[in-house]
Amino acid sequence: MADRSATRRVRTGGVRTTVARHATGRDRHPLVSFLAMVAVVVGVVGASAAGLVAFHVWDAANSLNANAVALGDDDVLPPSLGAIEGGVNLLVVGTDSCEGANAALSGACQNGDTDGERNDVTMLVHISDEPRRVTVVSFPRDMIVPIPSCPYPDGTGSYSAMSAQMLNASYMYGGLACTAATVEQLIGDEIDFAAAIRWTGVINMSDAIGGVDVCVAGDVSDPHTGLTLAAGNHTLQGAQALQFLRMRHGIGDGSDLGRISNQQQFMSSMVRKLQSGQVLANPSVLLNLATTAVDQVQQQQLVLSQSLANPTLMVQIAMAVKDVPYEDIVFVQYPTEYSYDYGASRVLPVTAAADVLFSALRENKPLTLTGEASQGYGVEVTGEAAQPGASATPDPSATPSPSDGAAGEAAGEPGGAAGEERVDLPSDIAGQTAAQTTCTVPGG
């Protein structure tokens, strides 16, 4: 497909804005960077009293837009600060680039055991319409999927469609455009926005946020990433944060599925930190996040689409997600099953279970996890986190908000809103909510 196009629908202030989108083959973004930028905007819009931060963030966002990659003929959004309306699908991709400083972070790069830049991490962030919910779906890199015809990076032709390839080959064949097209075909829905980050970008952004707290249930050691952690709690940033996100040897069953749940522990903890006063109420941290993101764009370690880098849109997305309860921030793995026809570590999509998930997302139904926290035995649930500002003992006389799922359940209303029923996901869909604290399980 030499010229793939789609229609991206964005509502702003009650008016639906239609934006033509043409895919591009340049490299792009894990969830660390997107949520970090969301945190910057949330802090400014939500209640930061520092006008200096507001100015710098707005200026930084404009700088990002100047260096962003076009996904198509993006229409200019109206200058509204209202929360974005309608459901939004954001694709975030982390790549295993061997360019520049990234090469020193991978033994495969140093040994020449690579055949192109691949999407080592592929996640879909779905933000629902009111009531607001956030669902992050991780797609195993070793999942065997059809890859549609994708254009050559130089625009001279197209790769032929392939019926069965590992998902992480999609980026190598056609960049972010090809990965987006592959995921769209898999989920039966459109990708509205996309972004990508390389390894050094992850390191720098985790430094800017001040680290993320993680837990390991026992001593772990991964000779492939070089990370060794003793049992207990750790605050990871920089190179250690990247090693933790990439680690799979020495935890769970050693598979990519175990690594996904490890990443979900990291992201869940990061969400709790972003919603806490450690970040959103700290103007200096917010300013550092904004300037670091600009630096990563300039160094080509972080690439945002023009639509995502739009300051107004960033504000709208931030306002849509900043108050979502922990219970309604759900991290799941796309359901799979092992297939030894393609190799011992390869997995196949379980589409029947996935259809239940994506149908619930389209209908904006609250989700209930019935399966394990990890398909690869990578983590175990250890407790529950308290929402910032939530009282320890609920007031039985209080009237629950229709958007407050936890309060609604406490009052006997399934799913939060009156009459709203939760969707029990099939047990072969693993995952956790931001309300659950988990620990990494050592391998063996």
N, C-alpha and C positions, 0 to 999 in steps of 0.2 A: 504494500500500500504506500505508494510514493507520496500521497498527500492525504493523510488520515485526518478527518475533522469530526468534531462532535459538538453538541450544544450544551453549554453549562448554564444552569438556571440559578440565579441568585436573587433573593428578595431583599429589598432594602427599604425600610420604613413603610412596609405594606405594599410596595410596588415591585412587581417581578421584573428583574433586569435579565435579559438574555445576552449571553456573551459567546460569540463564536470562539472555538478553541481548536487550534491545529497543533498536533503533537510535535515535539522537538526531540532530537537525538542526543542532546548534550547531557552531561552527568548531573546528578542531583542529590536525597535526605533521610539516622534514627530519630525517634520521637523526642530525644533530648533537646534538639535545637528548636523544634517547633514549639514545644511547651515553654522553653526558655523565653522565646520571643513573645509568646502569649503572656507570660508572666510580666514582662516589661510593660506591655500595653495595659494589662489589667491593673497594674500598680498605678499607672498614670490616670486612667479613667476612674478606677475604683475609689481611691481616696488618698493618693499621695499628695501631701501638702506642698511638695517642693516644685515650684514652677520651673526651676532650672532643669530638673529631670524631665518634665513634660516637654520642654523645648528640645532637649538633646535627643529624647526618644523620637520625637516627630522628625527632627532633622536626620536622625539615623535611619528611620524608615524610608525617607525620601532618597537617602543615599543607597539603600538596598534596592529601591525601585529602579534607580539609575543603572545599577549593575545586574538587574535581574534578566532572566531568559524568558522570552515571549513564548507562551503556549498557544498564542493565536492572536486574532485581532481583538484584544481586550477592550471592551467599552469602559469609559470612565464612570466609576460609581458615584452616585450623588453624595454630597458632603454631609452625610448623616452619621450621628454617633449612636443610633439605636442598634440594639442587638440584631444580628443577622437572623433572618427568618427562613424557615424551611430546613429540611435535612441537608447536611453537607458531608461529602466524602472527600477526605484528604489522604493522599497516598504519601507515605514517608519511606524513604529508601536509604539504607546505609550501604556503601560500596566498599569493596576490598581493593582500592586503587594501589598500584605500586609506583605512583608518580611522586617525585620529590621525597619529602620527609616520611611519607607513608611507607616507603619500601623498608625502612629500618624497623618497622613495627610488625613485620610478617616474615617468618622463616621461609614461607613459600615464595615470597618476592625475592629474597636473597638467594634462594636456591634456583631461581628461574622456573619454578614449578607452577607457573600461571599461564593462562592463555587468553587474557583479557580481563577487563574490569567487570565484576559481577555484583548483583544485588545480594549481598551477604545477609542483609536484614530487609524484610518487606512487610510493612504494616499498613493497614487501613484504619484511619481514625474516622469514625462516624459520629457526627454531632446531630442529635435529633432536634426536631422542632419542639415547641412547648408541649408537655413539660420536658425540660432539658435533660438529656441523658448523653453520656459519652461511652462509646464502645470501641475498643481497640482490638482489631483482629490481626493476629500474627500468622503469616503464611510460611510454612517450613521451606527453607531454601532447597531441600532435597525432594520436594514434592514433584511428581511427574505430571505435567499438564500439557495441553496443546498450546502452542505459541503461534499467534496469527502472523500473517505476512507483515514484516516491519521494514521501514525504509533504511537504506544505507545512510550513515551519518553525513556523507557528502552530497546526498540527494540525487545520485546518479542512477539509482535503481532500488530494488527491494529484495530482501531475503524471502525465500519461499516459506509458506506456512509449514509448521512442523506439528505432527500429531502427538508426539510424546518426547518431551525434554524436561530436564530439571528446571524449576522455576527460576533459579538464579542465573540461568543462561540467557534469559530474556534481555537483561541489561547489556550483556556482552554483544548480543546481536543487534540491538537497536536502541540502546540507551533507555532513558526514562520513558520515552514514548512507547517503546515496546513493552516494558514492564507494566505500564498503565493499561495498555490494550489487553495484555494477558490477564491482568486481574479483573478488568471490566468483563471480559468474556467468562471468567470463572464465577463471578458473583452476579452477573446479569444486571448490572447497574453502572451508572456513569461515575467517573472520577472527576471531581470538580476542581481540585487543586493538587499540586504535586511539588515535592522538594526532595533534595538529597544532600547527604553529608559524607565526607570521607573521614578516615580514622583520626587524623590530626585535628579536624574540626570538632569531633566528639571530645577529645582531650581538652581543648581550649574552652569549650562551652561548659564542660563539667567543672573546670577550674573556676569559671566565672560565677557559677551558681553556689560555689562554696562546698561542693561535695554532696554525696547522697548516702544515707545510712542503709546498710545492708546487714543481714544476719546469715551466719553459717552454722548449721547444727553440729558440725564436727570439723576437724582439720581437713582442708582441701588443698590440693596441689595439682596444677595443670602445666606439664612441661612444655606444651605447645604455645601457650601464651606467656608462661613464666610467672604466673600468679600463684602465690602460696598464702593462705589465710588460716589462722588458728580459729578454733571454734569460738563463737561469740559474735558480738556486734562490731561493725567497722564503719567508719566514714570514708568513702572512697571518692577520689577525684583524680583528674589528670590521667596518666597512663594506667593507674590501677583501675579506674572506672572503665576504661576501654577494655582492659584485660578481663574484668568481671563480665562485661557484656558479651565478650567473645568466647568465654570459657565454656567448654563442654566435657573435656577429658577430666576425669577425677570427680565428676558429680553425676548423680542419677545413673542412668544407663549409658552415659557417654554419647548420647545421640544429640542431634540438632533439636529434637523435641524437648530434651532436658534443658538445653541452652535457652530456648524460648521462654520457659517458665522462670529461669534465672533472670532474664531480661525483664519479665513482667514484675518480678519482685522489685527490681531496681526502679522501674517506671512507677509502680504503685507508691513506693517510698518517696520518689521525686514529686509526684502529684501532691502528696501530703505536705511536703516541704514548701512547695510553691503556694499552697493555700494558707500556709501558716504565716505568722508575722516575721519569720526569718527572712523571707524574700519580699513579699508584697508590701510590707510596711517599712522596708529599708531602701531609701532612695539611692544610696551609694551602690548597693548590690544591683538595683534595677539599671542604673546608669552603666555599670560595668558590663551587664548582660547585653545592653544595646550596642555599646561600642565594640564589644568582642564579636558580636554577630556581624557587624559591618566589616570588621577585619577579616573574618572568615570568608565573607563574600569576595572581598578584594583579593584574597589569596587563593580563590577558587577551591576552597575546602567546603564551602556551603553555598548552594545555589538555590534560589527561590524563583518560582514562576512570577511573572509580573503581577498576576492577579493576587498571589499570596503576599507579595511585598507591598501591595497597596495599603497605605496607612489607614484609610477608612475601613477597609475590609478587615485588617488586623484588629482594629478596635471592635468591630462588630462581632468577630469570632470570639474575642476575649470576653466581651460582655455576655455572650451566650453561654460560656462554660465556667465562668469564674465562681459561681455559687452552686454548681452541681454537687449534690450530696455524694459522699464516698460510696454509698451503696449503689448509686446509679452510674458510677465510673467502673466499667467492667472490662477486664482484659481476658481475651479468649484466644485459643489456638484453633486455626481452621482444622476441622476434624479430618483425620487421616487413618489409614491402615497400612501396615507393612506389605510390600510386594517384592518377593525375592526374585521375580522375573527380571527386575531391573537392577538388582544388586541388593546386598544385605541392608544397606542404610537407606534405601529409597522408599518413599511412601506414596500412596495414591489417595486422591481426594475421596472423602465419603460425602457425596453430594446430597444424599437424603437428609443427613443431619444438618449439613450446611444450609439447606433450603429452609429448615425451621428457623435457624438463626437469622438469615437475611430477610425472611418474610416478617419476622418480629421487628426487625430494624425498620423496614419500610412502613410498617403499621405503627411504629413508635410504641411498642409494648415494653413494659419493664421485664427484665430478664431474671430468672432464677437459675443458678448453676447447680446441677445435680451430679456432675462428674468430679473427678479428682482435680487437684490444683495443677497437675502436670501430666502430660501423656508420657513423658520420659523420666518420671520419678525424680525430677530435678529439685522440687521444693516441697515443703510440708507447711500446712497452716498452723500457726502458733498462737494466734490471738486476734483481737479486734481493736482497731484504732478509733479513737473518739474524734468526731468532727470538731474543728475549731469553733469555739464559742458554744458548743452544745453542753447542756447541763447534764451532770452525772445521773440525776434522777428525773425522769420525765414528769411533767405536771399533768396529772390525769384530767384536770379540768380544761386543759388547753385544747383549742381546736386546731387540728393539723392542717397545714397548707396543702392544697391539691398537688403542688410540685414537690412536696417533701415525702419521698417514698418511705423513709424509715419511720417518720412520725405517723404516716397513714397506716402502716402495718401494725404499729403499736396500738393504734386505736381500732384495729380490726378491719381496716379497709384494705383489701388485697391490692398490692401494687401501688399504694399511696393515694391516688385519686379515687373518689367514690365510684364504686362499680367497676373499676379498672382491674382486670385480671392479669396476673403475671404469666409469662410464658416459661414453662419448665423446659430448659434446653436438654437435648438428648445427653445421656451420660457419657458419650464418647466425645463431647466437647469439653475440653479441660480449660481451667482458667481460675481467676480470682477477681475480687473487687478491690477497690482502693480501701475499703473498710477492713479488709483482712490483712493481717501481718503474716508474712511467710519467712521461712528459713531455707537456705540452700542445703540439700542433702548430699553428703559425700558419696562417691561411687563405691561399688563393691558390695 
